[in-house]
C-alpha cells in the first residue's frame, strides 16, 4: 500500500495529450526519482521468482524502460517487442485493432525458446490491445505466458476484461 502511494504520487496527469479530451498519465517523474523507480523495479523483480519467469518481454517504448532494469535485477533475459519494421532479424508479427485503424507489433522469431515462461511488462494498460497482441506473439513463438505486469491500469477502459481470454489464467499484476 505504501509502495502504491509512492508510485502514484510520481505519476502526473497531462490533459489533452496526445489529443484533446485524453488525460495522459506521465511516468517521467517516477523515472526521475531513484527511490520510486528502484522500488518498482524491486517489486516487479519479485514477480519473476514467484511466477518462475525465464524471460522478460518489454513493450515499446515505455515498457522497455521499466522492463530492462527488472530483467537485470532478476537475472533473466530481456526481449523487446517493437512496432513493426524496427527489429533487424527475422520476425513474427501480430496486428491488432486501434480505435481508428490497426497497428502491428513484432518480436524476433528466435528470441524465445519453447517452454520459456515469459513475463510481459508495460507502463500503462489502456484498452489492452497492445498487451493482448503481445500475448499472442509469445504463444506463437512457442513460449508460455507467466504473467503481465503493468505500472498503471486505466480501469475505465476495461483492458483487464479484454485481456482475460488471452491471459488464459495467467496473472495480471497492477499497482
Ligand atoms: P492499449 O493498447 O492498452 O490501449 O494502450 C497501451 C499502450 O499505450 C501502452 O504501451 C502505453 O504505453 C500507451 N498508453 C496509453 N495511454 C497511456 C497513458 O495515459 N500514459 C502512458 N504513459 N502510456 C499510455
Backbone and ligand atoms as CSV (ligand in chain L), in Angstrom:
chain,resi,resn,atom,element,x,y,z
A,1,UNK,N,N,0.837,-1.209,0.000
A,1,UNK,CA,C,0.000,0.000,0.000
A,1,UNK,C,C,0.868,1.253,0.000
A,2,UNK,N,N,1.962,1.204,0.786
A,2,UNK,CA,C,2.878,2.346,0.816
A,2,UNK,C,C,3.573,2.533,-0.523
A,3,UNK,N,N,3.980,1.414,-1.120
A,3,UNK,CA,C,4.629,1.451,-2.432
A,3,UNK,C,C,3.687,2.072,-3.454
A,4,UNK,N,N,2.436,1.620,-3.417
A,4,UNK,CA,C,1.427,2.129,-4.333
A,4,UNK,C,C,1.278,3.653,-4.203
A,5,UNK,N,N,1.228,4.119,-2.957
A,5,UNK,CA,C,1.114,5.568,-2.733
A,5,UNK,C,C,2.321,6.319,-3.300
A,6,UNK,N,N,3.506,5.782,-3.037
A,6,UNK,CA,C,4.734,6.413,-3.532
A,6,UNK,C,C,4.704,6.500,-5.062
A,7,UNK,N,N,4.388,5.373,-5.708
A,7,UNK,CA,C,4.416,5.343,-7.170
A,7,UNK,C,C,3.347,6.258,-7.764
A,8,UNK,N,N,2.147,6.208,-7.195
A,8,UNK,CA,C,1.068,7.057,-7.720
A,8,UNK,C,C,1.415,8.536,-7.585
A,9,UNK,N,N,2.141,8.875,-6.506
A,9,UNK,CA,C,2.497,10.282,-6.292
A,9,UNK,C,C,3.525,10.768,-7.317
A,10,UNK,N,N,4.152,9.833,-8.028
A,10,UNK,CA,C,5.162,10.196,-9.039
A,10,UNK,C,C,4.643,10.063,-10.473
A,11,UNK,N,N,3.330,9.884,-10.613
A,11,UNK,CA,C,2.718,9.845,-11.946
A,11,UNK,C,C,1.815,11.070,-12.059
A,12,UNK,N,N,1.994,11.835,-13.124
A,12,UNK,CA,C,1.209,13.071,-13.239
A,12,UNK,C,C,0.224,12.995,-14.410
A,13,UNK,N,N,-0.837,13.762,-14.304
A,13,UNK,CA,C,-1.873,13.817,-15.338
A,13,UNK,C,C,-1.597,14.974,-16.288
A,14,UNK,N,N,-1.529,14.665,-17.570
A,14,UNK,CA,C,-1.354,15.713,-18.580
A,14,UNK,C,C,-2.628,15.767,-19.429
A,15,UNK,N,N,-3.426,16.839,-19.262
A,15,UNK,CA,C,-4.676,16.902,-20.020
A,15,UNK,C,C,-4.446,17.148,-21.504
A,16,UNK,N,N,-5.344,16.604,-22.317
A,16,UNK,CA,C,-5.364,16.842,-23.770
A,16,UNK,C,C,-4.080,16.420,-24.477
A,17,UNK,N,N,-3.485,15.320,-24.017
A,17,UNK,CA,C,-2.323,14.746,-24.705
A,17,UNK,C,C,-2.565,13.259,-24.894
A,18,UNK,N,N,-2.283,12.697,-26.074
A,18,UNK,CA,C,-1.796,13.349,-27.299
A,18,UNK,C,C,-2.891,14.019,-28.109
A,19,UNK,N,N,-4.145,13.935,-27.621
A,19,UNK,CA,C,-5.278,14.524,-28.349
A,19,UNK,C,C,-6.200,15.210,-27.355
A,20,UNK,N,N,-6.982,16.193,-27.824
A,20,UNK,CA,C,-7.966,16.836,-26.956
A,20,UNK,C,C,-8.894,15.787,-26.323
A,21,UNK,N,N,-9.161,15.934,-25.050
A,21,UNK,CA,C,-10.073,15.014,-24.371
A,21,UNK,C,C,-9.392,13.830,-23.717
A,22,UNK,N,N,-8.112,13.607,-24.007
A,22,UNK,CA,C,-7.387,12.489,-23.402
A,22,UNK,C,C,-6.564,12.991,-22.220
A,23,UNK,N,N,-6.655,12.274,-21.105
A,23,UNK,CA,C,-5.834,12.580,-19.933
A,23,UNK,C,C,-4.670,11.587,-19.917
A,24,UNK,N,N,-3.465,12.082,-20.223
A,24,UNK,CA,C,-2.307,11.199,-20.341
A,24,UNK,C,C,-1.612,11.047,-19.002
A,25,UNK,N,N,-1.294,9.807,-18.635
A,25,UNK,CA,C,-0.556,9.521,-17.409
A,25,UNK,C,C,0.932,9.574,-17.725
A,26,UNK,N,N,1.612,10.549,-17.141
A,26,UNK,CA,C,3.036,10.755,-17.431
A,26,UNK,C,C,3.888,10.115,-16.340
A,27,UNK,N,N,4.709,9.134,-16.720
A,27,UNK,CA,C,5.522,8.417,-15.726
A,27,UNK,C,C,6.937,8.985,-15.607
A,28,UNK,N,N,7.253,10.050,-16.353
A,28,UNK,CA,C,8.638,10.543,-16.311
A,28,UNK,C,C,9.078,11.040,-14.923
A,29,UNK,N,N,8.167,11.605,-14.083
A,29,UNK,CA,C,8.617,11.969,-12.735
A,29,UNK,C,C,9.041,10.740,-11.901
A,30,UNK,N,N,8.350,9.627,-12.132
A,30,UNK,CA,C,8.713,8.388,-11.420
A,30,UNK,C,C,10.108,7.918,-11.851
A,31,UNK,N,N,10.365,7.975,-13.152
A,31,UNK,CA,C,11.670,7.542,-13.668
A,31,UNK,C,C,12.789,8.414,-13.126
A,32,UNK,N,N,12.475,9.673,-12.849
A,32,UNK,CA,C,13.488,10.621,-12.384
A,32,UNK,C,C,13.754,10.502,-10.883
A,33,UNK,N,N,12.935,9.701,-10.181
A,33,UNK,CA,C,13.094,9.514,-8.736
A,33,UNK,C,C,13.681,8.119,-8.474
A,34,UNK,N,N,14.946,8.047,-8.118
A,34,UNK,CA,C,15.579,6.724,-7.985
A,34,UNK,C,C,14.937,5.852,-6.908
A,35,UNK,N,N,14.384,6.461,-5.854
A,35,UNK,CA,C,13.736,5.654,-4.812
A,35,UNK,C,C,12.486,4.982,-5.372
A,36,UNK,N,N,11.690,5.746,-6.101
A,36,UNK,CA,C,10.455,5.199,-6.663
A,36,UNK,C,C,10.756,4.191,-7.769
A,37,UNK,N,N,11.648,4.545,-8.689
A,37,UNK,CA,C,11.994,3.654,-9.800
A,37,UNK,C,C,12.612,2.365,-9.254
A,38,UNK,N,N,13.456,2.512,-8.229
A,38,UNK,CA,C,14.094,1.343,-7.621
A,38,UNK,C,C,13.088,0.443,-6.936
A,39,UNK,N,N,12.124,1.031,-6.239
A,39,UNK,CA,C,11.114,0.232,-5.534
A,39,UNK,C,C,10.223,-0.499,-6.530
A,40,UNK,N,N,9.902,0.152,-7.630
A,40,UNK,CA,C,9.093,-0.501,-8.665
A,40,UNK,C,C,9.866,-1.662,-9.284
A,41,UNK,N,N,11.134,-1.428,-9.583
A,41,UNK,CA,C,11.978,-2.480,-10.165
A,41,UNK,C,C,12.034,-3.690,-9.239
A,42,UNK,N,N,12.210,-3.411,-7.948
A,42,UNK,CA,C,12.277,-4.472,-6.950
A,42,UNK,C,C,10.970,-5.275,-6.907
A,43,UNK,N,N,9.854,-4.573,-6.917
A,43,UNK,CA,C,8.545,-5.245,-6.842
A,43,UNK,C,C,8.314,-6.119,-8.076
A,44,UNK,N,N,8.661,-5.619,-9.253
A,44,UNK,CA,C,8.485,-6.415,-10.476
A,44,UNK,C,C,9.470,-7.594,-10.497
A,45,UNK,N,N,10.677,-7.374,-9.987
A,45,UNK,CA,C,11.668,-8.464,-9.974
A,45,UNK,C,C,11.202,-9.606,-9.068
A,46,UNK,N,N,10.504,-9.266,-7.980
A,46,UNK,CA,C,9.975,-10.313,-7.090
A,46,UNK,C,C,8.976,-11.209,-7.808
A,47,UNK,N,N,8.223,-10.621,-8.751
A,47,UNK,CA,C,7.253,-11.420,-9.511
A,47,UNK,C,C,7.956,-12.523,-10.299
A,48,UNK,N,N,9.196,-12.259,-10.705
A,48,UNK,CA,C,9.925,-13.233,-11.527
A,48,UNK,C,C,10.177,-14.513,-10.759
A,49,UNK,N,N,10.511,-14.392,-9.478
A,49,UNK,CA,C,10.695,-15.569,-8.653
A,49,UNK,C,C,9.370,-16.267,-8.397
A,50,UNK,N,N,8.357,-15.463,-8.056
A,50,UNK,CA,C,7.057,-16.018,-7.694
A,50,UNK,C,C,6.430,-16.789,-8.858
A,51,UNK,N,N,6.624,-16.296,-10.076
A,51,UNK,CA,C,5.983,-16.938,-11.234
A,51,UNK,C,C,6.973,-17.731,-12.094
A,52,UNK,N,N,8.156,-18.007,-11.551
A,52,UNK,CA,C,9.179,-18.815,-12.247
A,52,UNK,C,C,9.404,-18.328,-13.680
A,53,UNK,N,N,9.807,-17.068,-13.780
A,53,UNK,CA,C,9.953,-16.417,-15.087
A,53,UNK,C,C,11.347,-16.671,-15.672
A,54,UNK,N,N,11.403,-17.023,-16.973
A,54,UNK,CA,C,12.670,-17.247,-17.675
A,54,UNK,C,C,13.100,-16.053,-18.521
A,55,UNK,N,N,12.100,-15.285,-19.024
A,55,UNK,CA,C,12.423,-14.145,-19.890
A,55,UNK,C,C,11.417,-13.035,-19.626
A,56,UNK,N,N,11.909,-11.800,-19.804
A,56,UNK,CA,C,11.024,-10.653,-19.696
A,56,UNK,C,C,10.864,-10.008,-21.058
A,57,UNK,N,N,9.617,-9.790,-21.462
A,57,UNK,CA,C,9.310,-9.060,-22.690
A,57,UNK,C,C,8.870,-7.660,-22.298
A,58,UNK,N,N,9.534,-6.653,-22.850
A,58,UNK,CA,C,9.138,-5.257,-22.655
A,58,UNK,C,C,8.473,-4.738,-23.913
A,59,UNK,N,N,7.396,-3.955,-23.740
A,59,UNK,CA,C,6.656,-3.416,-24.884
A,59,UNK,C,C,7.126,-1.991,-25.176
A,60,UNK,N,N,7.470,-1.749,-26.455
A,60,UNK,CA,C,7.904,-0.426,-26.879
A,60,UNK,C,C,6.844,0.620,-26.540
A,61,UNK,N,N,7.227,1.800,-26.064
A,61,UNK,CA,C,8.585,2.207,-25.762
A,61,UNK,C,C,8.795,2.314,-24.240
A,62,UNK,N,N,7.783,2.757,-23.496
A,62,UNK,CA,C,7.997,2.925,-22.049
A,62,UNK,C,C,8.130,1.597,-21.339
A,63,UNK,N,N,7.567,0.537,-21.917
A,63,UNK,CA,C,7.754,-0.797,-21.339
A,63,UNK,C,C,9.222,-1.188,-21.307
A,64,UNK,N,N,9.999,-0.729,-22.310
A,64,UNK,CA,C,11.447,-1.032,-22.330
A,64,UNK,C,C,12.119,-0.472,-21.093
A,65,UNK,N,N,11.752,0.761,-20.758
A,65,UNK,CA,C,12.429,1.475,-19.660
A,65,UNK,C,C,12.189,0.757,-18.343
A,66,UNK,N,N,10.950,0.280,-18.141
A,66,UNK,CA,C,10.635,-0.411,-16.887
A,66,UNK,C,C,11.179,-1.833,-16.879
A,67,UNK,N,N,11.115,-2.509,-18.027
A,67,UNK,CA,C,11.436,-3.943,-18.057
A,67,UNK,C,C,12.938,-4.217,-17.971
A,68,UNK,N,N,13.760,-3.358,-18.573
A,68,UNK,CA,C,15.196,-3.659,-18.635
A,68,UNK,C,C,15.847,-3.780,-17.245
A,69,UNK,N,N,15.628,-2.820,-16.331
A,69,UNK,CA,C,16.244,-2.988,-15.007
A,69,UNK,C,C,15.678,-4.185,-14.236
A,70,UNK,N,N,14.420,-4.525,-14.492
A,70,UNK,CA,C,13.819,-5.694,-13.823
A,70,UNK,C,C,14.534,-6.964,-14.282
A,71,UNK,N,N,14.792,-7.053,-15.596
A,71,UNK,CA,C,15.473,-8.237,-16.137
A,71,UNK,C,C,16.860,-8.381,-15.521
A,72,UNK,N,N,17.588,-7.280,-15.422
A,72,UNK,CA,C,18.934,-7.328,-14.838
A,72,UNK,C,C,18.852,-7.736,-13.369
A,73,UNK,N,N,17.930,-7.123,-12.647
A,73,UNK,CA,C,17.763,-7.397,-11.214
A,73,UNK,C,C,17.397,-8.855,-10.968
A,74,UNK,N,N,16.502,-9.396,-11.827
A,74,UNK,CA,C,16.018,-10.765,-11.641
A,74,UNK,C,C,16.973,-11.789,-12.252
A,75,UNK,N,N,17.938,-11.316,-13.035
A,75,UNK,CA,C,18.878,-12.252,-13.656
A,75,UNK,C,C,18.265,-13.069,-14.778
A,76,UNK,N,N,17.348,-12.456,-15.536
A,76,UNK,CA,C,16.752,-13.134,-16.687
A,76,UNK,C,C,16.931,-12.244,-17.924
A,77,UNK,N,N,16.778,-12.842,-19.098
A,77,UNK,CA,C,16.992,-12.098,-20.338
A,77,UNK,C,C,15.872,-11.124,-20.633
A,78,UNK,N,N,16.217,-10.062,-21.366
A,78,UNK,CA,C,15.247,-9.068,-21.809
A,78,UNK,C,C,15.008,-9.230,-23.311
A,79,UNK,N,N,13.750,-9.235,-23.706
A,79,UNK,CA,C,13.372,-9.361,-25.122
A,79,UNK,C,C,12.434,-8.212,-25.490
A,80,UNK,N,N,12.797,-7.436,-26.527
A,80,UNK,CA,C,11.918,-6.341,-26.932
A,80,UNK,C,C,10.805,-6.785,-27.880
A,81,UNK,N,N,9.589,-6.271,-27.649
A,81,UNK,CA,C,8.513,-6.334,-28.645
A,81,UNK,C,C,8.392,-4.922,-29.192
A,82,UNK,N,N,8.582,-4.803,-30.528
A,82,UNK,CA,C,8.653,-3.471,-31.134
A,82,UNK,C,C,7.546,-3.236,-32.136
A,83,UNK,N,N,7.319,-1.983,-32.443
A,83,UNK,CA,C,6.417,-1.619,-33.528
A,83,UNK,C,C,7.005,-2.189,-34.822
A,84,UNK,N,N,6.139,-2.549,-35.760
A,84,UNK,CA,C,6.581,-3.223,-36.979
A,84,UNK,C,C,7.661,-2.441,-37.705
A,85,UNK,N,N,8.651,-3.188,-38.218
A,85,UNK,CA,C,9.686,-2.592,-39.052
A,85,UNK,C,C,10.938,-2.147,-38.332
A,86,UNK,N,N,11.007,-2.349,-37.021
A,86,UNK,CA,C,12.145,-1.836,-36.250
A,86,UNK,C,C,13.171,-2.914,-35.890
A,87,UNK,N,N,12.774,-4.177,-35.903
A,87,UNK,CA,C,13.716,-5.232,-35.498
A,87,UNK,C,C,14.489,-5.718,-36.722
A,88,UNK,N,N,15.814,-5.921,-36.586
A,88,UNK,CA,C,16.649,-6.234,-37.747
A,88,UNK,C,C,16.562,-7.689,-38.234
A,89,UNK,N,N,16.228,-8.613,-37.349
A,89,UNK,CA,C,16.260,-10.029,-37.731
A,89,UNK,C,C,14.926,-10.517,-38.273
A,90,UNK,N,N,14.801,-11.850,-38.369
A,90,UNK,CA,C,13.545,-12.443,-38.808
A,90,UNK,C,C,12.515,-12.298,-37.696
A,91,UNK,N,N,11.307,-11.870,-38.066
A,91,UNK,CA,C,10.319,-11.540,-37.034
A,91,UNK,C,C,8.999,-12.297,-37.212
A,92,UNK,N,N,8.274,-12.376,-36.121
A,92,UNK,CA,C,6.858,-12.744,-36.132
A,92,UNK,C,C,6.090,-11.455,-35.870
A,93,UNK,N,N,4.978,-11.252,-36.578
A,93,UNK,CA,C,4.203,-10.031,-36.398
A,93,UNK,C,C,2.774,-10.327,-35.976
A,94,UNK,N,N,2.197,-9.369,-35.274
A,94,UNK,CA,C,0.805,-9.511,-34.842
A,94,UNK,C,C,0.128,-8.157,-34.978
A,95,UNK,N,N,-0.951,-8.099,-35.736
A,95,UNK,CA,C,-1.650,-6.823,-35.834
A,95,UNK,C,C,-2.854,-6.824,-34.900
A,96,UNK,N,N,-3.281,-5.639,-34.539
A,96,UNK,CA,C,-4.416,-5.508,-33.617
A,96,UNK,C,C,-5.166,-4.227,-33.917
A,97,UNK,N,N,-6.395,-4.186,-33.435
A,97,UNK,CA,C,-7.296,-3.064,-33.717
A,97,UNK,C,C,-7.015,-1.888,-32.800
A,98,UNK,N,N,-6.976,-0.703,-33.389
A,98,UNK,CA,C,-6.967,0.536,-32.618
A,98,UNK,C,C,-8.349,1.161,-32.737
A,99,UNK,N,N,-8.568,2.261,-32.039
A,99,UNK,CA,C,-9.843,2.950,-32.150
A,99,UNK,C,C,-10.102,3.321,-33.614
A,100,UNK,N,N,-9.061,3.855,-34.278
A,100,UNK,CA,C,-9.150,4.122,-35.712
A,100,UNK,C,C,-8.004,3.386,-36.383
A,101,UNK,N,N,-8.323,2.314,-37.117
A,101,UNK,CA,C,-7.291,1.599,-37.864
A,101,UNK,C,C,-6.656,0.461,-37.102
A,102,UNK,N,N,-5.475,0.035,-37.563
A,102,UNK,CA,C,-4.794,-1.092,-36.939
A,102,UNK,C,C,-3.334,-0.742,-36.686
A,103,UNK,N,N,-2.706,-1.536,-35.815
A,103,UNK,CA,C,-1.279,-1.386,-35.534
A,103,UNK,C,C,-0.664,-2.777,-35.581
A,104,UNK,N,N,0.651,-2.836,-35.700
A,104,UNK,CA,C,1.322,-4.137,-35.703
A,104,UNK,C,C,2.565,-4.089,-34.831
A,105,UNK,N,N,2.770,-5.155,-34.067
A,105,UNK,CA,C,3.985,-5.289,-33.264
A,105,UNK,C,C,4.723,-6.545,-33.698
A,106,UNK,N,N,6.020,-6.592,-33.407
A,106,UNK,CA,C,6.855,-7.722,-33.829
A,106,UNK,C,C,7.802,-8.161,-32.719
A,107,UNK,N,N,8.209,-9.420,-32.839
A,107,UNK,CA,C,9.235,-9.995,-31.957
A,107,UNK,C,C,10.196,-10.778,-32.847
A,108,UNK,N,N,11.453,-10.868,-32.485
A,108,UNK,CA,C,12.376,-11.747,-33.223
A,108,UNK,C,C,11.900,-13.192,-33.073
A,109,UNK,N,N,11.836,-13.911,-34.199
A,109,UNK,CA,C,11.268,-15.269,-34.155
A,109,UNK,C,C,12.050,-16.214,-33.255
A,110,UNK,N,N,13.353,-15.941,-33.074
A,110,UNK,CA,C,14.168,-16.864,-32.264
A,110,UNK,C,C,14.446,-16.317,-30.861
A,111,UNK,N,N,13.706,-15.279,-30.455
A,111,UNK,CA,C,14.026,-14.626,-29.175
A,111,UNK,C,C,13.588,-15.453,-27.961
A,112,UNK,N,N,12.574,-16.289,-28.157
A,112,UNK,CA,C,12.058,-17.097,-27.050
A,112,UNK,C,C,12.256,-18.574,-27.388
A,113,UNK,N,N,12.562,-19.363,-26.362
A,113,UNK,CA,C,12.710,-20.804,-26.563
A,113,UNK,C,C,11.392,-21.484,-26.191
A,114,UNK,N,N,11.106,-22.623,-26.851
A,114,UNK,CA,C,9.885,-23.359,-26.491
A,114,UNK,C,C,9.858,-23.633,-24.990
A,115,UNK,N,N,8.742,-23.363,-24.369
A,115,UNK,CA,C,8.613,-23.622,-22.937
A,115,UNK,C,C,9.080,-22.494,-22.045
A,116,UNK,N,N,9.742,-21.475,-22.605
A,116,UNK,CA,C,10.130,-20.318,-21.794
A,116,UNK,C,C,8.909,-19.735,-21.106
A,117,UNK,N,N,9.041,-19.399,-19.820
A,117,UNK,CA,C,7.962,-18.703,-19.106
A,117,UNK,C,C,8.263,-17.213,-19.131
A,118,UNK,N,N,7.340,-16.452,-19.741
A,118,UNK,CA,C,7.595,-15.052,-20.067
A,118,UNK,C,C,6.709,-14.119,-19.252
A,119,UNK,N,N,7.348,-13.108,-18.660
A,119,UNK,CA,C,6.598,-12.020,-18.018
A,119,UNK,C,C,6.629,-10.804,-18.932
A,120,UNK,N,N,5.448,-10.299,-19.292
A,120,UNK,CA,C,5.343,-9.104,-20.133
A,120,UNK,C,C,5.235,-7.880,-19.230
A,121,UNK,N,N,5.994,-6.835,-19.552
A,121,UNK,CA,C,5.950,-5.608,-18.750
A,121,UNK,C,C,5.644,-4.407,-19.646
A,122,UNK,N,N,4.699,-3.589,-19.198
A,122,UNK,CA,C,4.438,-2.305,-19.860
A,122,UNK,C,C,4.111,-1.270,-18.794
A,123,UNK,N,N,4.075,-0.008,-19.184
A,123,UNK,CA,C,3.811,1.031,-18.186
A,123,UNK,C,C,2.323,1.161,-17.886
A,124,UNK,N,N,1.528,1.322,-18.959
A,124,UNK,CA,C,0.104,1.600,-18.764
A,124,UNK,C,C,-0.738,0.619,-19.568
A,125,UNK,N,N,-1.724,0.037,-18.912
A,125,UNK,CA,C,-2.717,-0.784,-19.599
A,125,UNK,C,C,-3.919,0.104,-19.868
A,126,UNK,N,N,-4.189,0.362,-21.151
A,126,UNK,CA,C,-5.344,1.197,-21.508
A,126,UNK,C,C,-6.444,0.270,-22.016
A,127,UNK,N,N,-6.638,0.162,-23.330
A,127,UNK,CA,C,-7.682,-0.741,-23.845
A,127,UNK,C,C,-7.254,-2.204,-23.792
A,128,UNK,N,N,-5.945,-2.449,-23.657
A,128,UNK,CA,C,-5.444,-3.823,-23.605
A,128,UNK,C,C,-5.064,-4.390,-24.963
A,129,UNK,N,N,-5.246,-3.604,-26.021
A,129,UNK,CA,C,-4.956,-4.097,-27.366
A,129,UNK,C,C,-3.493,-4.486,-27.561
A,130,UNK,N,N,-2.604,-3.622,-27.110
A,130,UNK,CA,C,-1.169,-3.876,-27.270
A,130,UNK,C,C,-0.752,-5.111,-26.480
A,131,UNK,N,N,-1.181,-5.167,-25.234
A,131,UNK,CA,C,-0.806,-6.294,-24.380
A,131,UNK,C,C,-1.370,-7.599,-24.932
A,132,UNK,N,N,-2.607,-7.567,-25.395
A,132,UNK,CA,C,-3.237,-8.779,-25.924
A,132,UNK,C,C,-2.459,-9.293,-27.131
A,133,UNK,N,N,-2.063,-8.388,-28.031
A,133,UNK,CA,C,-1.283,-8.798,-29.203
A,133,UNK,C,C,0.053,-9.407,-28.773
A,134,UNK,N,N,0.658,-8.872,-27.723
A,134,UNK,CA,C,1.949,-9.401,-27.261
A,134,UNK,C,C,1.796,-10.813,-26.694
A,135,UNK,N,N,0.678,-11.076,-26.035
A,135,UNK,CA,C,0.441,-12.428,-25.504
A,135,UNK,C,C,0.335,-13.432,-26.650
A,136,UNK,N,N,-0.334,-13.009,-27.717
A,136,UNK,CA,C,-0.464,-13.898,-28.882
A,136,UNK,C,C,0.897,-14.165,-29.517
A,137,UNK,N,N,1.721,-13.114,-29.624
A,137,UNK,CA,C,3.064,-13.277,-30.202
A,137,UNK,C,C,3.892,-14.269,-29.402
A,138,UNK,N,N,3.814,-14.147,-28.086
A,138,UNK,CA,C,4.613,-15.007,-27.206
A,138,UNK,C,C,4.208,-16.465,-27.388
A,139,UNK,N,N,2.916,-16.709,-27.469
A,139,UNK,CA,C,2.448,-18.092,-27.660
A,139,UNK,C,C,2.822,-18.598,-29.037
A,140,UNK,N,N,2.711,-17.718,-30.057
A,140,UNK,CA,C,3.074,-18.151,-31.412
A,140,UNK,C,C,4.562,-18.451,-31.500
A,141,UNK,N,N,5.367,-17.793,-30.669
A,141,UNK,CA,C,6.808,-18.058,-30.637
A,141,UNK,C,C,7.107,-19.342,-29.861
A,142,UNK,N,N,6.085,-20.002,-29.341
A,142,UNK,CA,C,6.265,-21.293,-28.665
A,142,UNK,C,C,6.479,-21.190,-27.171
A,143,UNK,N,N,6.401,-19.977,-26.635
A,143,UNK,CA,C,6.664,-19.793,-25.208
A,143,UNK,C,C,5.353,-19.719,-24.433
A,144,UNK,N,N,5.514,-19.645,-23.109
A,144,UNK,CA,C,4.363,-19.664,-22.208
A,144,UNK,C,C,4.247,-18.285,-21.547
A,145,UNK,N,N,3.030,-17.798,-21.363
A,145,UNK,CA,C,2.818,-16.515,-20.689
A,145,UNK,C,C,2.751,-16.751,-19.178
A,146,UNK,N,N,3.755,-16.250,-18.457
A,146,UNK,CA,C,3.778,-16.406,-16.996
A,146,UNK,C,C,2.972,-15.306,-16.323
A,147,UNK,N,N,2.805,-14.173,-17.018
A,147,UNK,CA,C,2.042,-13.080,-16.442
A,147,UNK,C,C,2.274,-11.787,-17.194
A,148,UNK,N,N,1.468,-10.799,-16.819
A,148,UNK,CA,C,1.586,-9.454,-17.386
A,148,UNK,C,C,1.656,-8.494,-16.200
A,149,UNK,N,N,2.664,-7.633,-16.197
A,149,UNK,CA,C,2.801,-6.664,-15.112
A,149,UNK,C,C,2.788,-5.255,-15.682
A,150,UNK,N,N,1.901,-4.418,-15.156
A,150,UNK,CA,C,1.833,-3.019,-15.587
A,150,UNK,C,C,1.908,-2.121,-14.360
A,151,UNK,N,N,2.436,-0.935,-14.585
A,151,UNK,CA,C,2.523,0.046,-13.512
A,151,UNK,C,C,1.133,0.574,-13.201
A,152,UNK,N,N,0.378,0.856,-14.251
A,152,UNK,CA,C,-0.911,1.507,-14.064
A,152,UNK,C,C,-1.954,0.910,-14.997
A,153,UNK,N,N,-3.137,0.673,-14.425
A,153,UNK,CA,C,-4.244,0.135,-15.199
A,153,UNK,C,C,-5.315,1.219,-15.266
A,154,UNK,N,N,-5.706,1.628,-16.476
A,154,UNK,CA,C,-6.785,2.611,-16.618
A,154,UNK,C,C,-8.100,1.838,-16.620
A,155,UNK,N,N,-8.646,1.657,-15.416
A,155,UNK,CA,C,-9.781,0.764,-15.223
A,155,UNK,C,C,-10.970,1.044,-16.113
A,156,UNK,N,N,-11.229,2.324,-16.386
A,156,UNK,CA,C,-12.430,2.686,-17.157
A,156,UNK,C,C,-12.345,2.214,-18.604
A,157,UNK,N,N,-11.162,1.833,-19.075
A,157,UNK,CA,C,-11.018,1.354,-20.452
A,157,UNK,C,C,-11.174,-0.166,-20.560
A,158,UNK,N,N,-11.338,-0.819,-19.415
A,158,UNK,CA,C,-11.680,-2.249,-19.388
A,158,UNK,C,C,-10.657,-3.154,-20.070
A,159,UNK,N,N,-9.379,-2.764,-19.998
A,159,UNK,CA,C,-8.324,-3.610,-20.566
A,159,UNK,C,C,-8.280,-4.990,-19.936
A,160,UNK,N,N,-8.530,-5.039,-18.631
A,160,UNK,CA,C,-8.485,-6.323,-17.922
A,160,UNK,C,C,-9.494,-7.307,-18.505
A,161,UNK,N,N,-10.705,-6.808,-18.781
A,161,UNK,CA,C,-11.744,-7.670,-19.367
A,161,UNK,C,C,-11.337,-8.142,-20.758
A,162,UNK,N,N,-10.773,-7.205,-21.553
A,162,UNK,CA,C,-10.361,-7.581,-22.905
A,162,UNK,C,C,-9.263,-8.646,-22.874
A,163,UNK,N,N,-8.419,-8.581,-21.847
A,163,UNK,CA,C,-7.265,-9.484,-21.784
A,163,UNK,C,C,-7.584,-10.851,-21.214
A,164,UNK,N,N,-8.730,-10.959,-20.551
A,164,UNK,CA,C,-8.997,-12.192,-19.805
A,164,UNK,C,C,-8.869,-13.455,-20.656
A,165,UNK,N,N,-9.479,-13.507,-21.864
A,165,UNK,CA,C,-9.330,-14.728,-22.661
A,165,UNK,C,C,-7.865,-15.002,-23.031
A,166,UNK,N,N,-7.146,-13.943,-23.387
A,166,UNK,CA,C,-5.753,-14.094,-23.822
A,166,UNK,C,C,-4.811,-14.497,-22.705
A,167,UNK,N,N,-5.140,-14.125,-21.482
A,167,UNK,CA,C,-4.266,-14.471,-20.352
A,167,UNK,C,C,-4.380,-15.946,-19.992
A,168,UNK,N,N,-5.501,-16.546,-20.306
A,168,UNK,CA,C,-5.732,-17.980,-20.010
A,168,UNK,C,C,-5.316,-18.321,-18.572
A,169,UNK,N,N,-5.726,-17.478,-17.650
A,169,UNK,CA,C,-5.448,-17.765,-16.246
A,169,UNK,C,C,-4.137,-17.207,-15.716
A,170,UNK,N,N,-3.262,-16.707,-16.598
A,170,UNK,CA,C,-2.016,-16.094,-16.121
A,170,UNK,C,C,-2.368,-14.790,-15.390
A,171,UNK,N,N,-1.586,-14.429,-14.373
A,171,UNK,CA,C,-1.938,-13.248,-13.580
A,171,UNK,C,C,-1.665,-11.919,-14.286
A,172,UNK,N,N,-2.561,-10.960,-14.059
A,172,UNK,CA,C,-2.330,-9.576,-14.470
A,172,UNK,C,C,-2.022,-8.801,-13.196
A,173,UNK,N,N,-0.772,-8.374,-13.060
A,173,UNK,CA,C,-0.338,-7.686,-11.850
A,173,UNK,C,C,-0.296,-6.196,-12.114
A,174,UNK,N,N,-1.088,-5.440,-11.338
A,174,UNK,CA,C,-1.050,-3.986,-11.455
A,174,UNK,C,C,-0.420,-3.408,-10.205
A,175,UNK,N,N,-0.619,-2.132,-10.018
A,175,UNK,CA,C,-0.072,-1.486,-8.823
A,175,UNK,C,C,-0.771,-1.962,-7.552
L,1,LIG,P1,P,-3.664,-0.043,-25.117
L,1,LIG,O1,O,-3.154,-0.905,-26.231
L,1,LIG,O2,O,-3.819,-0.812,-23.823
L,1,LIG,O3,O,-4.881,0.736,-25.473
L,1,LIG,O4,O,-2.583,1.082,-24.884
L,1,LIG,C1,C,-1.479,0.784,-24.124
L,1,LIG,C2,C,-0.229,1.373,-24.734
L,1,LIG,O5,O,-0.376,2.762,-24.953
L,1,LIG,C3,C,0.906,1.176,-23.758
L,1,LIG,O6,O,2.049,0.728,-24.469
L,1,LIG,C4,C,1.113,2.534,-23.125
L,1,LIG,O7,O,2.476,2.840,-23.052
L,1,LIG,C5,C,0.402,3.510,-24.038
L,1,LIG,N1,N,-0.516,4.407,-23.287
L,1,LIG,C6,C,-1.840,4.573,-23.468
L,1,LIG,N2,N,-2.335,5.507,-22.651
L,1,LIG,C7,C,-1.294,5.948,-21.917
L,1,LIG,C8,C,-1.154,6.925,-20.864
L,1,LIG,O8,O,-2.081,7.616,-20.417
L,1,LIG,N3,N,0.090,7.075,-20.332
L,1,LIG,C9,C,1.149,6.346,-20.771
L,1,LIG,N4,N,2.334,6.545,-20.171
L,1,LIG,N5,N,1.059,5.437,-21.749
L,1,LIG,C10,C,-0.148,5.248,-22.322
